[in-house]
Amino acid sequence: MFKFPNKSTPVLYQGITSSSAAIHIEKAILYGTNIVAGVSKDKSVTMFQNIPVFQTVKEAVRKTKPQMSVIFSSPQRVLQDFEEAAKAHIPVIVCPVNHVPYQDVLKMKQLAQKYKVQLVGPSAPGIVTVGECLAGTVPAHLFPKGSVGIVSRSSSLTYEAVQQLSKVNLGVSSCAAIGSAAIIGSSLVPFVEAFLKDTKTNVILLIGKASGEFEYELIDYLKKKKNHKKIAVYIPGQHIVREEKTPVIGVKVEENALQLKEKALEKVGITVIHSATEIGSQVLKMLLAENEEKYESK
């Protein structure tokens, strides 16, 4: 089961000496991330910024036992590097790399299932546990510490949400920015499940997509829960004009896919936020209501 990392979580960086990795590794080190090893195919490199570098993931795992890996490779090499990490049974593998071929992503999903590892990405900014661990390209300095857990399919809306939360004096416990590409390695469920068990998280904010089935997978998961923490969701796309199609005879077309998805989310107790400008105020309202309910129950 997926767990958000903390300051003690040992992290491995694959492609540690690549030009694309350099700036993000430096930020992760400054943030306090416990980077225990790197992997590079360059035989001449054995240390990088005081981090031991190995030629294979297998050797790095044997000597440093990482619980999370971050892949910085070329798009053409990502599948090979992911397979190496999956076979080494690293529980969580984050891939911020863009433009990975879709056929490779599908193979990565199959490998993740086979080896029972959690793939975050590709094209995913990654994960930040505020004040403790940064894995990926998330601009962690923007995130004030607090009790709101975020799972997002949109990096830009994540940062907008964080700014709004800051304005109402709220902060973030952890954030999983899992990618906005059409095919990615993980759904919303593993991260929501982790937040439901996380004592530092009081309310969960989801930023979804109008297309896709991830929200319905989450609905099916929550139907099995008798009670759960307060969850809010914002799905962009309310102002996109629906393409008119001739309906099948006997079928009444009443609403578009986004409206149906929002209604289904509301039925399992999720608060739907209808405007991006109201994310901060709506989450604050939910937290105040929760505190009031706790006070009245005492």
N, C-alpha and C positions, 0 to 999 in steps of 0.2 A: 504494500500500500504506500502511496506517495506521502512524503512528509516534507514540509518546508525546511530548508537548511537553516542552521544557526552558525554562530561564530566558530564552533568547533568542527563543523562538517568539513571533512577533507575533500578538496576539489582538485581535479586533474584538468589541465588545458591541453587539448590536442591541436597541433599546429601552432605551438606556443611561439615559435620564432617567425611566423608569417607577418607580413606587413599589416594585414588587416587586424591581427590580434594585438599588436603592440600597445596601442592606446588604451584598449579595453582591459588588458591585463594590468597595466599600470594603475588604472582607476580601481580595479578590483582589489589590488594589493593595498592601495591607500585607504580603501573602504574597510579593510580589516578581514577580507576573505581569506580563509585558511587554504591557500593554494599549496599543495604538498608536492606536486610533480607536473612536469610537462612532457609532451611527446613531440619529437622532431625526427625526420628521416635524415637530417644532416648529422653524419657521424662525428663531425668535429665539435659539435655543441654538446657539452655535458652539464652546463649550468647556464641559467638565464635569469637575470635579476635575483640572484641567490636562490633560485628554484632548481632542484635537480631535474635534468632532462634525460629521458630514455628514448630508445629507438622504437620500442614497441609498447603498446598498451599493456600487454600481458606482463612484461617486466615491471612496468610502473605500478601495476596493481599488486604484484607479488611483493614489492618492496615498500609501498606507501599506503596501500589499501584505501583508495579514494572511494567516496560514496556518491560522487557526482562528477560528471565530465562535461566540459564545454568544448564544442568542436569549432575551430576556425580553420577551415580548409577551402580549397577552391570548390566551386559547385560540382565539378566533375569528380572530385575525390571524396565528397561527403559520404556517399554510400559505403565506400570501402572503410573509411574511418569509423563510421557508426557501427558497422558490422564487427569491427575489431573490439569496440567498447562493449557492444552487446554480448559478444561471446565471452568477454571477461566478466560479465554479470555486474557491471556498474549500474546501480539501481536507477539513477536519473541521468539522462543524457540530454543536454541543452544544445540546440543547433541554431545559431543566429544567422546562418549563411542564407543569402537570397539566391534565387534563380536555380535552385536544385531541380533537375528534370523530374517531372511528375512521375515517370515510371520508376525513378529511383526512390522517390518518397513512398510510393506504394510498397516497394520492396523493404524499405525501412520499417514501415508499419507492420509488415509480416514478421520481420526479425524481432521487433519489439515485443510482439505477442509471443513468439516462439521462446524467447529468452526471458520473458517476464520482466522487462525493464520499461521505464517510463520515458518516452520520447517527448521532448518539448521543442516544437519546430517542425521542419525548418522555417526560415524567415521569421523566427520568434525573437523579440528583444530579450526574452528570458525571465529570470526570477530574481527578485530582491526580497530578502527579509530585512526590514528596515533597521539600520544600525548594526547589522551582524554579517550579512553575506550578500554578495553580488555575483550572479552567474549569468553572463551575457552582456548585452549592450544597453541595458536599462540605465538611464541617467539618474542613478540612485540619490544624488545630491538634491533632487527636487522633492523627495519624499520625506515629509515630516513623520515622526513616529507616532503611532496611535493604535486604534482598535478596529479599523476598517480593513477588511481583506478584499483584494481586488483580483478578479479573473477577467482578462480582456482579450478580445479579438482585434482591437485597434490601438496601435501605439499612440497616435495623436490624441485620440479621445481619452486614453489613460492619463496623459499629462494634463489635459483640460480638467478631467475629474479631480486629479490631485490638487490642482490649483484652486478649484472651487472648495474642496474639503479644507484646505489651508485657510481660506477666507472665513470659514465658519468655525475655525479653531479645532478642526478634526485632523487626524493623521492616519497613517496606514501601518498595519501590522506586517503584512507581506503582500507581494503582488506577483502574479503569474501572467505575463504577457505572452500568449501562446501562439500568436501569429494570425495573419489575416488572409493567407493564401487559400485558394480553393481546396487544396489537400494539405492537411497538416497531421502531425503524429498523435495528437491527443485531443480528447473532448473536454468539456467543462467539468465532467463528473469527478475525476480524481482530485481536482483542486478544491472544489466545493466540499467534497468529503473530508479533505484535510482541514479546511477551515472550520467545519462543523465540530471537529475534535480539538481545535486549537484554542487553548484557554486565553490567548492574547487577542483573539478576534471576537468582537461582539456583534458585528453586522457585516454582511457580505455584499459587495457590489459587483455585478456582472455587466460587462459591455459586450453585447452579442452581435449577431449579423442577421439581416432579414432573410438571407438564404441559408440553406443547410439544415441539418437535423440535430445539431448539438443541443439546442435548447429542449427539443423533445426527448432526447436521451436523459437530460437532467430531470425533466418532468417525471419520466418513468422511475427514476431513482428516488425522487422525493416522495412519490406516491407510497413508497414502502416505509417512509419515516412517519411516525406518529407526530412528533414535534421536531422542529428544527429552528435554528437561529433566523433572525430576520434577514431576508434577502431582497435586494433591489436589483432591477435590471433596466438598462437603457439599450435600445436597439435602434441604430440610425437607419433612416430610410423612409420616415413617415411622409416626406414630401416628394418622394419619387412617384411619378405618374404611372399607374398600372397600365400595362399594355392590354387593350381590349381584344378579347378573343371571342369567337362565336361559341357559346356554350353548347355542351352536348344536350340533345333533346331529353327533357325530363330532369335535368340537373339545374337547380337554381343557384346562380352565382351571386353570393351576397357580399363577401368581403375578400380582401386580398390576403396573401399569405402572411404578411406581417401582422395584420390585425388578428388573424386566427392564432398566430403564435403567441401574441400578447395575451389574448383571452385564456389560452391554455396555461400560460405561466401564472396568471392571476388565480386560476382554480386551485393551484397547489400552494397558495399563500405567498406568492412572490409579488412584491410591489413593482408595478411597471411605471417607469419615469418616461414621460412623453416628450420632454424637451431637454436638449443637452444643456441648456442654461439653468436647469433646475436640479442638476445632479447633487450638488453640495447641499442645498437647502432640504431636499427630500431625504437624504441620508441623515442629516441632522435631526429632522422631524422623527424619523424612525428610531433613532437612538434615544431621543427624549421620551418617546412613547414607551420604549422598552424599560427605561429607568423608572418611569412612573408606574408601570405594571409591577416591577419588582418591589417598589416601595409599598404599593397597595397590598401586595401579597404577604408582607411581613406583619 
